[in-house]
Amino acid sequence: MKLDLPDIAKGKILPPAIQQKIHKEMMDKELRKKQFRHDWLLATFSAVLGGIFGFIASLMFWIVTK
């Protein structure tokens, strides 16, 4: 008598808890990617604005002391 293994034992079907865990990990990875992109853009924007306003302040100080 030959017994067939259930599909879950063969790895063809994942239990719902494992599927939920995989889905949660994928969503967390996508969220981290979006957060990294947001942080990078914010830091770049801040650095550029800091440079521009620093230049303007230096220019104004130079004009006043001239």
mmCIF file of the C-alpha atoms, coordinates in Angstrom:
data_MODEL
# 
_entry.id   MODEL 
# 
loop_
_atom_site.group_PDB 
_atom_site.id 
_atom_site.type_symbol 
_atom_site.label_atom_id 
_atom_site.label_alt_id 
_atom_site.label_comp_id 
_atom_site.label_asym_id 
_atom_site.label_entity_id 
_atom_site.label_seq_id 
_atom_site.pdbx_PDB_ins_code 
_atom_site.Cartn_x 
_atom_site.Cartn_y 
_atom_site.Cartn_z 
_atom_site.occupancy 
_atom_site.B_iso_or_equiv 
_atom_site.pdbx_formal_charge 
_atom_site.auth_seq_id 
_atom_site.auth_comp_id 
_atom_site.auth_asym_id 
_atom_site.auth_atom_id 
_atom_site.pdbx_PDB_model_num 
ATOM 1  C CA . MET A 1 1  ? 0.000  0.000  0.000  1.00 0.00 ? 1  MET A CA 1 
ATOM 2  C CA . LYS A 1 2  ? 1.466  3.334  -1.078 1.00 0.00 ? 2  LYS A CA 1 
ATOM 3  C CA . LEU A 1 3  ? 0.538  6.458  0.837  1.00 0.00 ? 3  LEU A CA 1 
ATOM 4  C CA . ASP A 1 4  ? 0.689  9.792  -0.901 1.00 0.00 ? 4  ASP A CA 1 
ATOM 5  C CA . LEU A 1 5  ? 2.203  12.680 0.986  1.00 0.00 ? 5  LEU A CA 1 
ATOM 6  C CA . PRO A 1 6  ? -0.055 15.679 1.438  1.00 0.00 ? 6  PRO A CA 1 
ATOM 7  C CA . ASP A 1 7  ? 0.727  18.730 -0.687 1.00 0.00 ? 7  ASP A CA 1 
ATOM 8  C CA . ILE A 1 8  ? 1.770  20.715 2.378  1.00 0.00 ? 8  ILE A CA 1 
ATOM 9  C CA . ALA A 1 9  ? 4.463  18.112 3.122  1.00 0.00 ? 9  ALA A CA 1 
ATOM 10 C CA . LYS A 1 10 ? 5.810  18.410 -0.425 1.00 0.00 ? 10 LYS A CA 1 
ATOM 11 C CA . GLY A 1 11 ? 6.159  22.171 -0.069 1.00 0.00 ? 11 GLY A CA 1 
ATOM 12 C CA . LYS A 1 12 ? 3.618  22.962 -2.770 1.00 0.00 ? 12 LYS A CA 1 
ATOM 13 C CA . ILE A 1 13 ? 1.243  24.711 -0.368 1.00 0.00 ? 13 ILE A CA 1 
ATOM 14 C CA . LEU A 1 14 ? 2.386  27.099 2.328  1.00 0.00 ? 14 LEU A CA 1 
ATOM 15 C CA . PRO A 1 15 ? 0.478  27.359 5.579  1.00 0.00 ? 15 PRO A CA 1 
ATOM 16 C CA . PRO A 1 16 ? -1.437 30.639 5.978  1.00 0.00 ? 16 PRO A CA 1 
ATOM 17 C CA . ALA A 1 17 ? 0.817  31.751 8.853  1.00 0.00 ? 17 ALA A CA 1 
ATOM 18 C CA . ILE A 1 18 ? 3.910  31.395 6.650  1.00 0.00 ? 18 ILE A CA 1 
ATOM 19 C CA . GLN A 1 19 ? 2.189  33.225 3.782  1.00 0.00 ? 19 GLN A CA 1 
ATOM 20 C CA . GLN A 1 20 ? 1.293  36.083 6.138  1.00 0.00 ? 20 GLN A CA 1 
ATOM 21 C CA . LYS A 1 21 ? 4.865  36.248 7.433  1.00 0.00 ? 21 LYS A CA 1 
ATOM 22 C CA . ILE A 1 22 ? 6.299  36.365 3.901  1.00 0.00 ? 22 ILE A CA 1 
ATOM 23 C CA . HIS A 1 23 ? 3.795  39.059 2.908  1.00 0.00 ? 23 HIS A CA 1 
ATOM 24 C CA . LYS A 1 24 ? 4.628  41.115 6.011  1.00 0.00 ? 24 LYS A CA 1 
ATOM 25 C CA . GLU A 1 25 ? 8.379  40.843 5.299  1.00 0.00 ? 25 GLU A CA 1 
ATOM 26 C CA . MET A 1 26 ? 7.841  41.984 1.702  1.00 0.00 ? 26 MET A CA 1 
ATOM 27 C CA . MET A 1 27 ? 5.757  44.962 2.856  1.00 0.00 ? 27 MET A CA 1 
ATOM 28 C CA . ASP A 1 28 ? 8.380  45.891 5.474  1.00 0.00 ? 28 ASP A CA 1 
ATOM 29 C CA . LYS A 1 29 ? 11.134 45.706 2.850  1.00 0.00 ? 29 LYS A CA 1 
ATOM 30 C CA . GLU A 1 30 ? 9.168  47.985 0.507  1.00 0.00 ? 30 GLU A CA 1 
ATOM 31 C CA . LEU A 1 31 ? 8.491  50.409 3.372  1.00 0.00 ? 31 LEU A CA 1 
ATOM 32 C CA . ARG A 1 32 ? 12.198 50.526 4.280  1.00 0.00 ? 32 ARG A CA 1 
ATOM 33 C CA . LYS A 1 33 ? 13.046 51.210 0.628  1.00 0.00 ? 33 LYS A CA 1 
ATOM 34 C CA . LYS A 1 34 ? 10.539 54.089 0.486  1.00 0.00 ? 34 LYS A CA 1 
ATOM 35 C CA . GLN A 1 35 ? 11.780 55.481 3.809  1.00 0.00 ? 35 GLN A CA 1 
ATOM 36 C CA . PHE A 1 36 ? 15.413 55.359 2.621  1.00 0.00 ? 36 PHE A CA 1 
ATOM 37 C CA . ARG A 1 37 ? 14.471 57.198 -0.586 1.00 0.00 ? 37 ARG A CA 1 
ATOM 38 C CA . HIS A 1 38 ? 12.556 59.831 1.414  1.00 0.00 ? 38 HIS A CA 1 
ATOM 39 C CA . ASP A 1 39 ? 15.431 60.332 3.868  1.00 0.00 ? 39 ASP A CA 1 
ATOM 40 C CA . TRP A 1 40 ? 17.963 60.641 1.050  1.00 0.00 ? 40 TRP A CA 1 
ATOM 41 C CA . LEU A 1 41 ? 15.865 63.222 -0.808 1.00 0.00 ? 41 LEU A CA 1 
ATOM 42 C CA . LEU A 1 42 ? 15.293 65.218 2.375  1.00 0.00 ? 42 LEU A CA 1 
ATOM 43 C CA . ALA A 1 43 ? 19.011 65.228 3.225  1.00 0.00 ? 43 ALA A CA 1 
ATOM 44 C CA . THR A 1 44 ? 19.961 66.292 -0.312 1.00 0.00 ? 44 THR A CA 1 
ATOM 45 C CA . PHE A 1 45 ? 17.344 69.039 -0.369 1.00 0.00 ? 45 PHE A CA 1 
ATOM 46 C CA . SER A 1 46 ? 18.503 70.302 3.045  1.00 0.00 ? 46 SER A CA 1 
ATOM 47 C CA . ALA A 1 47 ? 22.155 70.343 1.975  1.00 0.00 ? 47 ALA A CA 1 
ATOM 48 C CA . VAL A 1 48 ? 21.382 72.275 -1.211 1.00 0.00 ? 48 VAL A CA 1 
ATOM 49 C CA . LEU A 1 49 ? 19.210 74.807 0.613  1.00 0.00 ? 49 LEU A CA 1 
ATOM 50 C CA . GLY A 1 50 ? 21.845 75.170 3.340  1.00 0.00 ? 50 GLY A CA 1 
ATOM 51 C CA . GLY A 1 51 ? 24.469 75.935 0.718  1.00 0.00 ? 51 GLY A CA 1 
ATOM 52 C CA . ILE A 1 52 ? 22.271 78.470 -1.038 1.00 0.00 ? 52 ILE A CA 1 
ATOM 53 C CA . PHE A 1 53 ? 21.272 80.278 2.161  1.00 0.00 ? 53 PHE A CA 1 
ATOM 54 C CA . GLY A 1 54 ? 24.856 80.164 3.417  1.00 0.00 ? 54 GLY A CA 1 
ATOM 55 C CA . PHE A 1 55 ? 26.026 81.796 0.211  1.00 0.00 ? 55 PHE A CA 1 
ATOM 56 C CA . ILE A 1 56 ? 23.318 84.468 0.465  1.00 0.00 ? 56 ILE A CA 1 
ATOM 57 C CA . ALA A 1 57 ? 24.247 85.180 4.102  1.00 0.00 ? 57 ALA A CA 1 
ATOM 58 C CA . SER A 1 58 ? 27.937 85.441 3.201  1.00 0.00 ? 58 SER A CA 1 
ATOM 59 C CA . LEU A 1 59 ? 27.116 87.734 0.296  1.00 0.00 ? 59 LEU A CA 1 
ATOM 60 C CA . MET A 1 60 ? 24.959 89.981 2.493  1.00 0.00 ? 60 MET A CA 1 
ATOM 61 C CA . PHE A 1 61 ? 27.658 90.119 5.179  1.00 0.00 ? 61 PHE A CA 1 
ATOM 62 C CA . TRP A 1 62 ? 30.279 90.962 2.542  1.00 0.00 ? 62 TRP A CA 1 
ATOM 63 C CA . ILE A 1 63 ? 28.077 93.759 1.122  1.00 0.00 ? 63 ILE A CA 1 
ATOM 64 C CA . VAL A 1 64 ? 27.413 95.209 4.609  1.00 0.00 ? 64 VAL A CA 1 
ATOM 65 C CA . THR A 1 65 ? 31.090 95.172 5.618  1.00 0.00 ? 65 THR A CA 1 
ATOM 66 C CA . LYS A 1 66 ? 32.324 96.519 2.275  1.00 0.00 ? 66 LYS A CA 1 
# 
